[in-house]
Amino acid sequence: MTTLPTTRPARRKPPFNPSPYLFLLPYLLIFAVFWAWPLVSSLLTSFQDSRLGAQSGYSLANWQRMVNDGFFWTALKNTTIILVIQVPIMLALATALAVALNSKLLKAAGFFRFAFFAPLVVGTVPYSAIFRLLFNGDFGAVNRGLNIIGLPGVDWLNQPAPAMAVIMIASTWRWTGYNAIILLAGIQSVREDVYEAASLDGASSWQQFWRITLPLMRPTLLFTLILSIIGTLQLFTEPQLITGGGPGNATMTLGTYLYQQGFRSFNFGYASAIAYTVAIIAAVFSFIQLRLFGRNAE
């Protein structure tokens, strides 16, 4: 009587098929040339003195300069002020707007969703020019409105605090609708039966918002918060086109200072060091947010 073999014959490995790698090759080449290499090159440049085309050896001179650079710390302070004041206000408005857009009482909801998202579609140069005209101290519509109701006009663009307020108002107008659409998707992901059960238990609309809507949309809020922090750290368009970083350096941000160093002074080494500093700050903020709220957002 013959016995069957107890071990299975070894499975033959299929022959190597390069087809998947050939399909990925165009993307990998584009990724390497236009994303990976610029990052590496910028990092190397941050350790070089590249002013006026000079090429020197590698050193920590750019990073050491940043520690003692008063203009850099002014830009960081201004960016932090915008981050602390404008981002919470914008996200609060975006949350309220998302709740309103999700209301069953709202007619023509599609039109309103597009209308509030439209500021992001408008080009940055026209929108900045419009805000510069609106807040013009001599003939701007904002001062005209203040005069109509008996209040004195404000020299918005030539005083530090009003100029910073204009930057925050413009940024809020542009990005509130964008964040509201993202938050709206988070609200609509909550199942209707959860609200029905809460209604049967006697929960009011306000209680449903605080006890159901807000906790369940926490992952989406965390996502928009991280995006807003990163975007604020990179803020360039509004201070550059509306106030020019002025008056003085009152509205100079990290983005505008990086631009000045890289494309006006042609000090690409120092500009690269600033860019990596912004990236590090953004990574630290994102890590802190994920550690503080990430587990509760699951």
ZIMORA-V853789 format. One record per residue. RES is the residue in three letters. PHI is phi in radians with two decimals (999 if undefined). BURIAL is 1 if it has 16 or more other C-alpha atoms within 10 Angstrom, else 0. D_FIRST is the distance of its C-alpha to the first C-alpha in whole Angstrom. Layout:
RES,PHI,BURIAL,D_FIRST
RES,PHI,BURIAL,D_FIRST
This chain:
MET,999,0,0
THR,-1.47,0,4
THR,-1.80,0,7
LEU,-1.31,0,10
PRO,-1.11,0,13
THR,-1.47,0,15
THR,-1.89,0,18
ARG,-1.40,0,20
PRO,-1.12,0,21
ALA,-1.07,0,25
ARG,-1.30,0,27
ARG,-1.37,0,30
LYS,-1.22,0,33
PRO,-1.12,0,36
PRO,-1.10,0,38
PHE,-1.10,0,42
ASN,-2.00,0,44
PRO,-1.40,0,48
SER,-0.99,0,49
PRO,-1.02,0,49
TYR,-1.23,0,51
LEU,-1.19,0,53
PHE,-1.18,0,54
LEU,-1.39,0,55
LEU,-1.00,0,57
PRO,-1.02,0,60
TYR,-1.13,0,60
LEU,-1.10,0,59
LEU,-1.16,0,62
ILE,-1.09,0,65
PHE,-1.06,0,64
ALA,-1.21,0,64
VAL,-1.36,0,67
PHE,-1.80,0,69
TRP,-2.28,0,68
ALA,-1.18,0,66
TRP,-1.12,0,68
PRO,-1.03,0,71
LEU,-1.12,0,70
VAL,-1.16,0,70
SER,-1.09,0,73
SER,-1.13,1,75
LEU,-1.11,1,73
LEU,-1.14,0,74
THR,-1.13,1,78
SER,-1.13,1,78
PHE,-1.81,1,79
GLN,-2.19,1,81
ASP,-1.62,1,85
SER,-1.93,1,85
ARG,-1.14,1,88
LEU,0.93,0,90
GLY,1.41,0,87
ALA,-1.23,0,87
GLN,-2.10,0,84
SER,-2.13,0,84
GLY,-1.25,0,81
TYR,-1.42,0,79
SER,-2.75,0,81
LEU,-1.73,0,81
ALA,-1.06,0,84
ASN,-1.12,1,84
TRP,-1.23,1,82
GLN,-1.21,0,85
ARG,-1.10,0,87
MET,-1.07,1,86
VAL,-1.12,0,86
ASN,-1.83,0,90
ASP,-1.54,0,90
GLY,-1.12,0,93
PHE,-1.15,0,92
PHE,-1.10,1,88
TRP,-1.21,0,89
THR,-1.13,1,91
ALA,-1.09,1,89
LEU,-1.14,1,86
LYS,-1.11,1,88
ASN,-1.09,1,89
THR,-1.12,1,86
THR,-1.15,1,85
ILE,-1.05,0,88
ILE,-1.08,1,86
LEU,-1.10,1,83
VAL,-1.33,0,84
ILE,-1.65,0,87
GLN,-1.28,1,86
VAL,-1.10,1,82
PRO,-1.07,0,82
ILE,-1.09,0,85
MET,-1.09,1,83
LEU,-1.23,1,80
ALA,-1.14,0,82
LEU,-1.12,1,83
ALA,-1.13,1,80
THR,-1.14,1,78
ALA,-1.10,0,81
LEU,-1.15,1,81
ALA,-1.12,1,78
VAL,-1.11,1,78
ALA,-1.14,0,81
LEU,-1.20,1,79
ASN,-1.55,1,76
SER,-1.17,0,79
LYS,-1.28,0,79
LEU,-1.40,0,83
LEU,-1.38,0,83
LYS,-1.62,0,84
ALA,0.94,0,83
ALA,-1.07,0,80
GLY,-1.06,0,79
PHE,-1.12,0,82
PHE,-1.17,0,83
ARG,-1.11,1,79
PHE,-1.17,0,80
ALA,-1.08,0,84
PHE,-1.37,1,83
PHE,-1.47,1,80
ALA,-1.00,0,83
PRO,-0.95,1,84
LEU,-1.27,0,81
VAL,-1.38,0,82
VAL,-1.15,0,85
GLY,-1.06,0,86
THR,-1.15,0,86
VAL,-1.21,0,90
PRO,-1.07,0,91
TYR,-1.18,1,90
SER,-1.17,1,92
ALA,-1.12,0,95
ILE,-1.12,0,95
PHE,-1.16,1,95
ARG,-1.13,1,97
LEU,-1.28,1,100
LEU,-1.06,1,99
PHE,-1.78,1,100
ASN,-1.11,1,103
GLY,-1.22,1,106
ASP,-1.63,0,108
PHE,-2.33,0,107
GLY,-1.20,1,104
ALA,-1.15,0,103
VAL,-1.15,1,102
ASN,-1.17,1,105
ARG,-1.06,1,107
GLY,-1.14,0,105
LEU,-1.11,0,106
ASN,-1.16,0,110
ILE,-1.10,0,110
ILE,-1.59,0,109
GLY,1.55,0,111
LEU,-1.81,0,109
PRO,-1.28,0,110
GLY,-1.26,1,108
VAL,-2.11,1,105
ASP,-1.43,1,105
TRP,-1.08,1,101
LEU,-1.61,1,100
ASN,-2.07,1,103
GLN,-2.22,0,102
PRO,-1.00,1,99
ALA,-1.15,0,98
PRO,-1.07,1,99
ALA,-1.11,1,97
MET,-1.13,1,94
ALA,-1.10,1,94
VAL,-1.08,1,94
ILE,-1.06,1,91
MET,-1.17,1,89
ILE,-1.12,0,91
ALA,-1.12,1,90
SER,-1.13,1,86
THR,-1.13,1,86
TRP,-1.07,0,87
ARG,-1.31,1,84
TRP,-1.88,1,81
THR,-1.11,1,82
GLY,-1.11,1,80
TYR,-1.06,1,77
ASN,-1.20,1,76
ALA,-1.11,1,77
ILE,-1.15,1,75
ILE,-1.14,1,72
LEU,-1.17,1,73
LEU,-1.07,1,73
ALA,-1.09,0,69
GLY,-1.17,1,69
ILE,-1.14,1,71
GLN,-1.25,0,69
SER,-1.40,0,66
VAL,-1.34,0,66
ARG,-1.22,0,65
GLU,-1.17,0,68
ASP,-1.12,0,67
VAL,-1.15,0,67
TYR,-1.19,1,71
GLU,-1.10,0,71
ALA,-1.14,0,70
ALA,-1.16,1,72
SER,-1.14,0,75
LEU,-1.14,0,74
ASP,-1.46,0,74
GLY,1.57,0,78
ALA,-1.32,0,77
SER,-1.37,0,80
SER,-1.07,0,80
TRP,-1.14,0,81
GLN,-1.16,0,78
GLN,-1.11,1,75
PHE,-1.16,0,76
TRP,-1.32,0,76
ARG,-1.66,0,73
ILE,-2.11,1,71
THR,-1.06,1,72
LEU,-1.11,1,73
PRO,-1.11,0,70
LEU,-1.33,1,68
MET,-1.69,1,69
ARG,-1.03,1,69
PRO,-1.04,1,66
THR,-1.20,1,69
LEU,-1.09,1,72
LEU,-1.10,1,70
PHE,-1.10,1,69
THR,-1.17,1,73
LEU,-1.14,1,74
ILE,-1.14,1,72
LEU,-1.05,0,73
SER,-1.18,1,77
ILE,-1.11,1,77
ILE,-1.09,1,75
GLY,-1.11,0,78
THR,-1.18,1,81
LEU,-1.12,1,80
GLN,-1.72,1,80
LEU,-0.98,1,83
PHE,-2.41,1,85
THR,-1.02,1,86
GLU,-1.10,1,89
PRO,-1.16,1,91
GLN,-1.33,1,91
LEU,-1.62,1,92
ILE,-1.65,1,94
THR,-1.99,1,96
GLY,1.13,1,95
GLY,1.44,1,94
GLY,-1.72,1,97
PRO,-1.23,1,100
GLY,1.16,0,99
ASN,-2.09,1,96
ALA,-1.16,1,96
THR,-2.08,1,93
MET,-1.26,1,91
THR,-1.91,1,87
LEU,-1.06,1,85
GLY,-1.16,1,84
THR,-1.24,1,88
TYR,-1.19,1,88
LEU,-1.05,1,85
TYR,-1.09,1,86
GLN,-1.06,0,90
GLN,-1.22,1,88
GLY,-1.43,1,86
PHE,-1.99,0,88
ARG,-1.97,0,91
SER,-1.61,0,91
PHE,0.96,1,88
ASN,-1.70,1,87
PHE,-1.19,1,83
GLY,-1.13,1,82
TYR,-1.22,1,84
ALA,-1.09,1,83
SER,-1.15,1,79
ALA,-1.11,1,79
ILE,-1.12,1,81
ALA,-1.06,1,78
TYR,-1.24,1,76
THR,-1.13,0,78
VAL,-1.06,1,78
ALA,-1.09,0,74
ILE,-1.15,0,73
ILE,-1.08,0,76
ALA,-1.09,1,74
ALA,-1.13,0,70
VAL,-1.14,0,72
PHE,-1.04,0,73
SER,-1.11,1,70
PHE,-1.10,0,68
ILE,-1.09,0,71
GLN,-1.08,0,70
LEU,-1.15,1,67
ARG,-1.21,0,67
LEU,-1.35,0,69
PHE,-2.05,0,68
GLY,-1.08,0,65
ARG,-1.17,0,63
ASN,-1.23,0,65
ALA,-1.51,0,65
GLU,-1.36,0,61
